[in-house]
Amino acid sequence: MKMETGKLIKELRVKKGLTQEDLAERTELSARTIQRIENGEVDPRLIHFK
C-alpha cells in the first residue's frame, strides 16, 4: 500500500510540474520526507500536517 501511495503522489507531482522541493514547501515537509514517501519508505498517513 505504501508503495502505491508514494507512486501516486510522485505521478501527480510530476504531472503538475512540481519538484520535490516545491511540494515540500507547499506541504511544510522536508524534501527528504517527500523523497521517502515517494520511495515507499514512509507512510504519508503517519505524517502530521500543519
PDBQT receptor file of N, H, CA, C and O in Angstrom, charges set to zero:
ATOM      1  N   MET A   1       0.819  -1.200   0.000  1.00  0.00    +0.000 N 
ATOM      2  CA  MET A   1       0.000   0.000   0.000  1.00  0.00    +0.000 C 
ATOM      3  C   MET A   1       0.862   1.262   0.000  1.00  0.00    +0.000 C 
ATOM      4  O   MET A   1       0.575   2.212  -0.729  1.00  0.00    +0.000 OA
ATOM      5  N   LYS A   2       1.923   1.272   0.822  1.00  0.00    +0.000 N 
ATOM      6  H   LYS A   2       2.156   0.501   1.414  1.00  0.00    +0.000 HD
ATOM      7  CA  LYS A   2       2.777   2.450   0.892  1.00  0.00    +0.000 C 
ATOM      8  C   LYS A   2       3.402   2.763  -0.458  1.00  0.00    +0.000 C 
ATOM      9  O   LYS A   2       3.470   3.922  -0.867  1.00  0.00    +0.000 OA
ATOM     10  N   MET A   3       3.856   1.725  -1.145  1.00  0.00    +0.000 N 
ATOM     11  H   MET A   3       3.800   0.783  -0.813  1.00  0.00    +0.000 HD
ATOM     12  CA  MET A   3       4.489   1.927  -2.442  1.00  0.00    +0.000 C 
ATOM     13  C   MET A   3       3.501   2.537  -3.424  1.00  0.00    +0.000 C 
ATOM     14  O   MET A   3       3.857   3.454  -4.164  1.00  0.00    +0.000 OA
ATOM     15  N   GLU A   4       2.288   2.056  -3.444  1.00  0.00    +0.000 N 
ATOM     16  H   GLU A   4       1.999   1.311  -2.843  1.00  0.00    +0.000 HD
ATOM     17  CA  GLU A   4       1.292   2.588  -4.362  1.00  0.00    +0.000 C 
ATOM     18  C   GLU A   4       0.981   4.045  -4.065  1.00  0.00    +0.000 C 
ATOM     19  O   GLU A   4       0.848   4.850  -4.987  1.00  0.00    +0.000 OA
ATOM     20  N   THR A   5       0.866   4.389  -2.802  1.00  0.00    +0.000 N 
ATOM     21  H   THR A   5       0.974   3.735  -2.053  1.00  0.00    +0.000 HD
ATOM     22  CA  THR A   5       0.583   5.768  -2.415  1.00  0.00    +0.000 C 
ATOM     23  C   THR A   5       1.722   6.683  -2.841  1.00  0.00    +0.000 C 
ATOM     24  O   THR A   5       1.487   7.754  -3.401  1.00  0.00    +0.000 OA
ATOM     25  N   GLY A   6       2.941   6.268  -2.582  1.00  0.00    +0.000 N 
ATOM     26  H   GLY A   6       3.132   5.398  -2.127  1.00  0.00    +0.000 HD
ATOM     27  CA  GLY A   6       4.107   7.058  -2.965  1.00  0.00    +0.000 C 
ATOM     28  C   GLY A   6       4.204   7.256  -4.466  1.00  0.00    +0.000 C 
ATOM     29  O   GLY A   6       4.534   8.343  -4.941  1.00  0.00    +0.000 OA
ATOM     30  N   LYS A   7       3.912   6.196  -5.209  1.00  0.00    +0.000 N 
ATOM     31  H   LYS A   7       3.643   5.314  -4.824  1.00  0.00    +0.000 HD
ATOM     32  CA  LYS A   7       3.946   6.298  -6.670  1.00  0.00    +0.000 C 
ATOM     33  C   LYS A   7       2.891   7.272  -7.173  1.00  0.00    +0.000 C 
ATOM     34  O   LYS A   7       3.142   8.051  -8.092  1.00  0.00    +0.000 OA
ATOM     35  N   LEU A   8       1.711   7.222  -6.568  1.00  0.00    +0.000 N 
ATOM     36  H   LEU A   8       1.507   6.589  -5.821  1.00  0.00    +0.000 HD
ATOM     37  CA  LEU A   8       0.635   8.132  -6.963  1.00  0.00    +0.000 C 
ATOM     38  C   LEU A   8       1.018   9.579  -6.665  1.00  0.00    +0.000 C 
ATOM     39  O   LEU A   8       0.811  10.463  -7.496  1.00  0.00    +0.000 OA
ATOM     40  N   ILE A   9       1.570   9.816  -5.497  1.00  0.00    +0.000 N 
ATOM     41  H   ILE A   9       1.738   9.098  -4.822  1.00  0.00    +0.000 HD
ATOM     42  CA  ILE A   9       1.995  11.171  -5.130  1.00  0.00    +0.000 C 
ATOM     43  C   ILE A   9       3.039  11.683  -6.121  1.00  0.00    +0.000 C 
ATOM     44  O   ILE A   9       2.970  12.828  -6.569  1.00  0.00    +0.000 OA
ATOM     45  N   LYS A  10       3.998  10.835  -6.457  1.00  0.00    +0.000 N 
ATOM     46  H   LYS A  10       4.054   9.905  -6.093  1.00  0.00    +0.000 HD
ATOM     47  CA  LYS A  10       5.034  11.244  -7.412  1.00  0.00    +0.000 C 
ATOM     48  C   LYS A  10       4.428  11.526  -8.780  1.00  0.00    +0.000 C 
ATOM     49  O   LYS A  10       4.762  12.524  -9.418  1.00  0.00    +0.000 OA
ATOM     50  N   GLU A  11       3.541  10.651  -9.229  1.00  0.00    +0.000 N 
ATOM     51  H   GLU A  11       3.269   9.839  -8.711  1.00  0.00    +0.000 HD
ATOM     52  CA  GLU A  11       2.901  10.827 -10.535  1.00  0.00    +0.000 C 
ATOM     53  C   GLU A  11       2.148  12.156 -10.602  1.00  0.00    +0.000 C 
ATOM     54  O   GLU A  11       2.257  12.889 -11.585  1.00  0.00    +0.000 OA
ATOM     55  N   LEU A  12       1.387  12.458  -9.555  1.00  0.00    +0.000 N 
ATOM     56  H   LEU A  12       1.298  11.863  -8.757  1.00  0.00    +0.000 HD
ATOM     57  CA  LEU A  12       0.628  13.708  -9.528  1.00  0.00    +0.000 C 
ATOM     58  C   LEU A  12       1.548  14.922  -9.445  1.00  0.00    +0.000 C 
ATOM     59  O   LEU A  12       1.299  15.946 -10.081  1.00  0.00    +0.000 OA
ATOM     60  N   ARG A  13       2.617  14.796  -8.651  1.00  0.00    +0.000 N 
ATOM     61  H   ARG A  13       2.819  13.964  -8.134  1.00  0.00    +0.000 HD
ATOM     62  CA  ARG A  13       3.577  15.896  -8.526  1.00  0.00    +0.000 C 
ATOM     63  C   ARG A  13       4.205  16.205  -9.871  1.00  0.00    +0.000 C 
ATOM     64  O   ARG A  13       4.305  17.368 -10.263  1.00  0.00    +0.000 OA
ATOM     65  N   VAL A  14       4.632  15.160 -10.584  1.00  0.00    +0.000 N 
ATOM     66  H   VAL A  14       4.551  14.215 -10.265  1.00  0.00    +0.000 HD
ATOM     67  CA  VAL A  14       5.277  15.343 -11.883  1.00  0.00    +0.000 C 
ATOM     68  C   VAL A  14       4.290  15.921 -12.895  1.00  0.00    +0.000 C 
ATOM     69  O   VAL A  14       4.653  16.798 -13.679  1.00  0.00    +0.000 OA
ATOM     70  N   LYS A  15       3.052  15.439 -12.885  1.00  0.00    +0.000 N 
ATOM     71  H   LYS A  15       2.758  14.727 -12.248  1.00  0.00    +0.000 HD
ATOM     72  CA  LYS A  15       2.026  15.972 -13.805  1.00  0.00    +0.000 C 
ATOM     73  C   LYS A  15       1.812  17.462 -13.602  1.00  0.00    +0.000 C 
ATOM     74  O   LYS A  15       1.550  18.200 -14.552  1.00  0.00    +0.000 OA
ATOM     75  N   LYS A  16       1.926  17.896 -12.350  1.00  0.00    +0.000 N 
ATOM     76  H   LYS A  16       2.139  17.297 -11.578  1.00  0.00    +0.000 HD
ATOM     77  CA  LYS A  16       1.744  19.325 -12.041  1.00  0.00    +0.000 C 
ATOM     78  C   LYS A  16       3.020  20.128 -12.292  1.00  0.00    +0.000 C 
ATOM     79  O   LYS A  16       3.020  21.352 -12.164  1.00  0.00    +0.000 OA
ATOM     80  N   GLY A  17       4.100  19.444 -12.648  1.00  0.00    +0.000 N 
ATOM     81  H   GLY A  17       4.100  18.449 -12.752  1.00  0.00    +0.000 HD
ATOM     82  CA  GLY A  17       5.355  20.127 -12.933  1.00  0.00    +0.000 C 
ATOM     83  C   GLY A  17       6.074  20.607 -11.687  1.00  0.00    +0.000 C 
ATOM     84  O   GLY A  17       6.824  21.582 -11.735  1.00  0.00    +0.000 OA
ATOM     85  N   LEU A  18       5.849  19.927 -10.572  1.00  0.00    +0.000 N 
ATOM     86  H   LEU A  18       5.239  19.135 -10.533  1.00  0.00    +0.000 HD
ATOM     87  CA  LEU A  18       6.474  20.323  -9.311  1.00  0.00    +0.000 C 
ATOM     88  C   LEU A  18       7.703  19.471  -9.017  1.00  0.00    +0.000 C 
ATOM     89  O   LEU A  18       7.740  18.281  -9.328  1.00  0.00    +0.000 OA
ATOM     90  N   THR A  19       8.693  20.091  -8.420  1.00  0.00    +0.000 N 
ATOM     91  H   THR A  19       8.663  21.058  -8.167  1.00  0.00    +0.000 HD
ATOM     92  CA  THR A  19       9.838  19.334  -7.910  1.00  0.00    +0.000 C 
ATOM     93  C   THR A  19       9.505  18.854  -6.506  1.00  0.00    +0.000 C 
ATOM     94  O   THR A  19       8.511  19.279  -5.917  1.00  0.00    +0.000 OA
ATOM     95  N   GLN A  20      10.324  17.981  -5.979  1.00  0.00    +0.000 N 
ATOM     96  H   GLN A  20      11.132  17.635  -6.457  1.00  0.00    +0.000 HD
ATOM     97  CA  GLN A  20      10.128  17.550  -4.593  1.00  0.00    +0.000 C 
ATOM     98  C   GLN A  20      10.256  18.746  -3.650  1.00  0.00    +0.000 C 
ATOM     99  O   GLN A  20       9.562  18.823  -2.637  1.00  0.00    +0.000 OA
ATOM    100  N   GLU A  21      11.131  19.658  -3.986  1.00  0.00    +0.000 N 
ATOM    101  H   GLU A  21      11.695  19.596  -4.810  1.00  0.00    +0.000 HD
ATOM    102  CA  GLU A  21      11.312  20.855  -3.165  1.00  0.00    +0.000 C 
ATOM    103  C   GLU A  21      10.056  21.729  -3.187  1.00  0.00    +0.000 C 
ATOM    104  O   GLU A  21       9.659  22.276  -2.159  1.00  0.00    +0.000 OA
ATOM    105  N   ASP A  22       9.434  21.858  -4.363  1.00  0.00    +0.000 N 
ATOM    106  H   ASP A  22       9.756  21.413  -5.198  1.00  0.00    +0.000 HD
ATOM    107  CA  ASP A  22       8.189  22.627  -4.478  1.00  0.00    +0.000 C 
ATOM    108  C   ASP A  22       7.106  22.011  -3.589  1.00  0.00    +0.000 C 
ATOM    109  O   ASP A  22       6.430  22.713  -2.837  1.00  0.00    +0.000 OA
ATOM    110  N   LEU A  23       6.957  20.696  -3.688  1.00  0.00    +0.000 N 
ATOM    111  H   LEU A  23       7.507  20.126  -4.299  1.00  0.00    +0.000 HD
ATOM    112  CA  LEU A  23       5.942  20.015  -2.891  1.00  0.00    +0.000 C 
ATOM    113  C   LEU A  23       6.251  20.122  -1.407  1.00  0.00    +0.000 C 
ATOM    114  O   LEU A  23       5.343  20.262  -0.588  1.00  0.00    +0.000 OA
ATOM    115  N   ALA A  24       7.517  20.057  -1.065  1.00  0.00    +0.000 N 
ATOM    116  H   ALA A  24       8.254  19.943  -1.731  1.00  0.00    +0.000 HD
ATOM    117  CA  ALA A  24       7.925  20.194   0.332  1.00  0.00    +0.000 C 
ATOM    118  C   ALA A  24       7.493  21.553   0.890  1.00  0.00    +0.000 C 
ATOM    119  O   ALA A  24       6.962  21.635   1.998  1.00  0.00    +0.000 OA
ATOM    120  N   GLU A  25       7.721  22.596   0.130  1.00  0.00    +0.000 N 
ATOM    121  H   GLU A  25       8.152  22.529  -0.770  1.00  0.00    +0.000 HD
ATOM    122  CA  GLU A  25       7.315  23.933   0.562  1.00  0.00    +0.000 C 
ATOM    123  C   GLU A  25       5.808  24.017   0.762  1.00  0.00    +0.000 C 
ATOM    124  O   GLU A  25       5.333  24.564   1.758  1.00  0.00    +0.000 OA
ATOM    125  N   ARG A  26       5.068  23.474  -0.184  1.00  0.00    +0.000 N 
ATOM    126  H   ARG A  26       5.454  23.030  -0.993  1.00  0.00    +0.000 HD
ATOM    127  CA  ARG A  26       3.605  23.556  -0.130  1.00  0.00    +0.000 C 
ATOM    128  C   ARG A  26       3.007  22.741   1.009  1.00  0.00    +0.000 C 
ATOM    129  O   ARG A  26       1.930  23.068   1.508  1.00  0.00    +0.000 OA
ATOM    130  N   THR A  27       3.694  21.688   1.420  1.00  0.00    +0.000 N 
ATOM    131  H   THR A  27       4.568  21.422   1.015  1.00  0.00    +0.000 HD
ATOM    132  CA  THR A  27       3.167  20.819   2.479  1.00  0.00    +0.000 C 
ATOM    133  C   THR A  27       3.838  21.058   3.825  1.00  0.00    +0.000 C 
ATOM    134  O   THR A  27       3.453  20.457   4.828  1.00  0.00    +0.000 OA
ATOM    135  N   GLU A  28       4.831  21.924   3.850  1.00  0.00    +0.000 N 
ATOM    136  H   GLU A  28       5.143  22.412   3.036  1.00  0.00    +0.000 HD
ATOM    137  CA  GLU A  28       5.613  22.208   5.055  1.00  0.00    +0.000 C 
ATOM    138  C   GLU A  28       6.337  20.967   5.567  1.00  0.00    +0.000 C 
ATOM    139  O   GLU A  28       6.533  20.793   6.770  1.00  0.00    +0.000 OA
ATOM    140  N   LEU A  29       6.730  20.107   4.626  1.00  0.00    +0.000 N 
ATOM    141  H   LEU A  29       6.571  20.247   3.648  1.00  0.00    +0.000 HD
ATOM    142  CA  LEU A  29       7.558  18.946   4.936  1.00  0.00    +0.000 C 
ATOM    143  C   LEU A  29       8.923  19.175   4.317  1.00  0.00    +0.000 C 
ATOM    144  O   LEU A  29       9.094  20.082   3.503  1.00  0.00    +0.000 OA
ATOM    145  N   SER A  30       9.891  18.361   4.696  1.00  0.00    +0.000 N 
ATOM    146  H   SER A  30       9.751  17.624   5.358  1.00  0.00    +0.000 HD
ATOM    147  CA  SER A  30      11.208  18.489   4.076  1.00  0.00    +0.000 C 
ATOM    148  C   SER A  30      11.210  17.735   2.746  1.00  0.00    +0.000 C 
ATOM    149  O   SER A  30      10.416  16.820   2.530  1.00  0.00    +0.000 OA
ATOM    150  N   ALA A  31      12.114  18.139   1.870  1.00  0.00    +0.000 N 
ATOM    151  H   ALA A  31      12.759  18.883   2.046  1.00  0.00    +0.000 HD
ATOM    152  CA  ALA A  31      12.248  17.454   0.585  1.00  0.00    +0.000 C 
ATOM    153  C   ALA A  31      12.629  15.991   0.824  1.00  0.00    +0.000 C 
ATOM    154  O   ALA A  31      12.211  15.113   0.071  1.00  0.00    +0.000 OA
ATOM    155  N   ARG A  32      13.406  15.731   1.850  1.00  0.00    +0.000 N 
ATOM    156  H   ARG A  32      13.746  16.444   2.462  1.00  0.00    +0.000 HD
ATOM    157  CA  ARG A  32      13.796  14.358   2.198  1.00  0.00    +0.000 C 
ATOM    158  C   ARG A  32      12.573  13.536   2.575  1.00  0.00    +0.000 C 
ATOM    159  O   ARG A  32      12.487  12.363   2.211  1.00  0.00    +0.000 OA
ATOM    160  N   THR A  33      11.630  14.122   3.294  1.00  0.00    +0.000 N 
ATOM    161  H   THR A  33      11.699  15.075   3.590  1.00  0.00    +0.000 HD
ATOM    162  CA  THR A  33      10.408  13.408   3.658  1.00  0.00    +0.000 C 
ATOM    163  C   THR A  33       9.594  13.090   2.413  1.00  0.00    +0.000 C 
ATOM    164  O   THR A  33       9.067  11.984   2.289  1.00  0.00    +0.000 OA
ATOM    165  N   ILE A  34       9.484  14.036   1.492  1.00  0.00    +0.000 N 
ATOM    166  H   ILE A  34       9.913  14.934   1.593  1.00  0.00    +0.000 HD
ATOM    167  CA  ILE A  34       8.779  13.795   0.231  1.00  0.00    +0.000 C 
ATOM    168  C   ILE A  34       9.450  12.645  -0.507  1.00  0.00    +0.000 C 
ATOM    169  O   ILE A  34       8.775  11.759  -1.030  1.00  0.00    +0.000 OA
ATOM    170  N   GLN A  35      10.760  12.658  -0.547  1.00  0.00    +0.000 N 
ATOM    171  H   GLN A  35      11.309  13.378  -0.121  1.00  0.00    +0.000 HD
ATOM    172  CA  GLN A  35      11.518  11.595  -1.204  1.00  0.00    +0.000 C 
ATOM    173  C   GLN A  35      11.217  10.245  -0.562  1.00  0.00    +0.000 C 
ATOM    174  O   GLN A  35      11.002   9.257  -1.265  1.00  0.00    +0.000 OA
ATOM    175  N   ARG A  36      11.200  10.196   0.754  1.00  0.00    +0.000 N 
ATOM    176  H   ARG A  36      11.374  10.998   1.325  1.00  0.00    +0.000 HD
ATOM    177  CA  ARG A  36      10.933   8.946   1.471  1.00  0.00    +0.000 C 
ATOM    178  C   ARG A  36       9.511   8.449   1.219  1.00  0.00    +0.000 C 
ATOM    179  O   ARG A  36       9.290   7.244   1.098  1.00  0.00    +0.000 OA
ATOM    180  N   ILE A  37       8.556   9.357   1.142  1.00  0.00    +0.000 N 
ATOM    181  H   ILE A  37       8.735  10.336   1.241  1.00  0.00    +0.000 HD
ATOM    182  CA  ILE A  37       7.168   8.980   0.838  1.00  0.00    +0.000 C 
ATOM    183  C   ILE A  37       7.095   8.390  -0.559  1.00  0.00    +0.000 C 
ATOM    184  O   ILE A  37       6.500   7.331  -0.760  1.00  0.00    +0.000 OA
ATOM    185  N   GLU A  38       7.694   9.065  -1.519  1.00  0.00    +0.000 N 
ATOM    186  H   GLU A  38       8.177   9.926  -1.356  1.00  0.00    +0.000 HD
ATOM    187  CA  GLU A  38       7.644   8.597  -2.902  1.00  0.00    +0.000 C 
ATOM    188  C   GLU A  38       8.354   7.257  -3.087  1.00  0.00    +0.000 C 
ATOM    189  O   GLU A  38       7.984   6.469  -3.957  1.00  0.00    +0.000 OA
ATOM    190  N   ASN A  39       9.362   7.006  -2.275  1.00  0.00    +0.000 N 
ATOM    191  H   ASN A  39       9.663   7.646  -1.568  1.00  0.00    +0.000 HD
ATOM    192  CA  ASN A  39      10.098   5.742  -2.356  1.00  0.00    +0.000 C 
ATOM    193  C   ASN A  39       9.448   4.632  -1.531  1.00  0.00    +0.000 C 
ATOM    194  O   ASN A  39       9.944   3.506  -1.509  1.00  0.00    +0.000 OA
ATOM    195  N   GLY A  40       8.349   4.938  -0.857  1.00  0.00    +0.000 N 
ATOM    196  H   GLY A  40       7.945   5.853  -0.874  1.00  0.00    +0.000 HD
ATOM    197  CA  GLY A  40       7.650   3.925  -0.079  1.00  0.00    +0.000 C 
ATOM    198  C   GLY A  40       8.297   3.612   1.257  1.00  0.00    +0.000 C 
ATOM    199  O   GLY A  40       7.975   2.601   1.881  1.00  0.00    +0.000 OA
ATOM    200  N   GLU A  41       9.211   4.471   1.706  1.00  0.00    +0.000 N 
ATOM    201  H   GLU A  41       9.473   5.293   1.199  1.00  0.00    +0.000 HD
ATOM    202  CA  GLU A  41       9.896   4.247   2.980  1.00  0.00    +0.000 C 
ATOM    203  C   GLU A  41       9.060   4.708   4.169  1.00  0.00    +0.000 C 
ATOM    204  O   GLU A  41       9.277   4.271   5.299  1.00  0.00    +0.000 OA
ATOM    205  N   VAL A  42       8.105   5.593   3.906  1.00  0.00    +0.000 N 
ATOM    206  H   VAL A  42       7.927   5.948   2.988  1.00  0.00    +0.000 HD
ATOM    207  CA  VAL A  42       7.293   6.197   4.952  1.00  0.00    +0.000 C 
ATOM    208  C   VAL A  42       5.855   6.254   4.469  1.00  0.00    +0.000 C 
ATOM    209  O   VAL A  42       5.593   6.491   3.289  1.00  0.00    +0.000 OA
ATOM    210  N   ASP A  43       4.931   6.036   5.384  1.00  0.00    +0.000 N 
ATOM    211  H   ASP A  43       5.144   5.843   6.342  1.00  0.00    +0.000 HD
ATOM    212  CA  ASP A  43       3.516   6.105   5.052  1.00  0.00    +0.000 C 
ATOM    213  C   ASP A  43       3.039   7.528   5.317  1.00  0.00    +0.000 C 
ATOM    214  O   ASP A  43       3.104   7.991   6.456  1.00  0.00    +0.000 OA
ATOM    215  N   PRO A  44       2.560   8.234   4.291  1.00  0.00    +0.000 N 
ATOM    216  CA  PRO A  44       2.178   9.634   4.490  1.00  0.00    +0.000 C 
ATOM    217  C   PRO A  44       1.056   9.821   5.506  1.00  0.00    +0.000 C 
ATOM    218  O   PRO A  44       0.893  10.918   6.039  1.00  0.00    +0.000 OA
ATOM    219  N   ARG A  45       0.287   8.785   5.783  1.00  0.00    +0.000 N 
ATOM    220  H   ARG A  45       0.419   7.893   5.349  1.00  0.00    +0.000 HD
ATOM    221  CA  ARG A  45      -0.779   8.917   6.779  1.00  0.00    +0.000 C 
ATOM    222  C   ARG A  45      -0.221   9.073   8.194  1.00  0.00    +0.000 C 
ATOM    223  O   ARG A  45      -0.938   9.483   9.106  1.00  0.00    +0.000 OA
ATOM    224  N   LEU A  46       1.045   8.749   8.371  1.00  0.00    +0.000 N 
ATOM    225  H   LEU A  46       1.628   8.416   7.629  1.00  0.00    +0.000 HD
ATOM    226  CA  LEU A  46       1.655   8.883   9.687  1.00  0.00    +0.000 C 
ATOM    227  C   LEU A  46       2.268  10.256   9.916  1.00  0.00    +0.000 C 
ATOM    228  O   LEU A  46       2.741  10.554  11.012  1.00  0.00    +0.000 OA
ATOM    229  N   ILE A  47       2.259  11.078   8.900  1.00  0.00    +0.000 N 
ATOM    230  H   ILE A  47       1.875  10.836   8.009  1.00  0.00    +0.000 HD
ATOM    231  CA  ILE A  47       2.833  12.420   8.994  1.00  0.00    +0.000 C 
ATOM    232  C   ILE A  47       1.753  13.393   9.419  1.00  0.00    +0.000 C 
ATOM    233  O   ILE A  47       0.650  13.391   8.874  1.00  0.00    +0.000 OA
ATOM    234  N   HIS A  48       2.072  14.212  10.380  1.00  0.00    +0.000 N 
ATOM    235  H   HIS A  48       2.968  14.214  10.823  1.00  0.00    +0.000 HD
ATOM    236  CA  HIS A  48       1.120  15.201  10.873  1.00  0.00    +0.000 C 
ATOM    237  C   HIS A  48       1.310  16.503  10.102  1.00  0.00    +0.000 C 
ATOM    238  O   HIS A  48       2.346  17.159  10.215  1.00  0.00    +0.000 OA
ATOM    239  N   PHE A  49       0.310  16.863   9.328  1.00  0.00    +0.000 N 
ATOM    240  H   PHE A  49      -0.531  16.330   9.236  1.00  0.00    +0.000 HD
ATOM    241  CA  PHE A  49       0.380  18.105   8.562  1.00  0.00    +0.000 C 
ATOM    242  C   PHE A  49      -0.064  19.262   9.442  1.00  0.00    +0.000 C 
ATOM    243  O   PHE A  49      -0.936  19.120  10.299  1.00  0.00    +0.000 OA
ATOM    244  N   LYS A  50       0.555  20.403   9.209  1.00  0.00    +0.000 N 
ATOM    245  H   LYS A  50       1.263  20.519   8.513  1.00  0.00    +0.000 HD
ATOM    246  CA  LYS A  50       0.225  21.612   9.979  1.00  0.00    +0.000 C 
ATOM    247  C   LYS A  50      -0.940  22.310   9.356  1.00  0.00    +0.000 C 
ATOM    248  O   LYS A  50      -1.374  23.350   9.852  1.00  0.00    +0.000 OA
TER     249      LYS A  50
